[in-house]
Amino acid sequence: MSRATYHQKARHTGPFQEVTYTDAVKLLEKSGKKFEFPVAWGLDLQKEHEKYLVEVRFFPPAGFPSSSSSCLTCALSRLSVRV
């Protein structure tokens, strides 16, 4: 499936999940997972943090392979992190 098709599916497979920056940081801190980059309020979220939020906390839509980087991009486009 092409990247454009993934983006179309991501836009049309249900509502967006939203999480505030503060709640995202709290979720990451409570996860107990060891990340390469530190998690603290005021620091930028890194790709590994976003990936955890998408793949573990806010599941990607069915049919999107979790190991695909284009899947991560689509899933991230469905996750709105508000500051």
Secondary structure, DSSP 8 states (H G I E B T S, - for coil): --HHHHHHHHHTSS--EEEEHHHHHHHHHHT----SS---TTS---HHHHHHIIIIIS---TT--TT-HHHHHHHHHHEEEE-
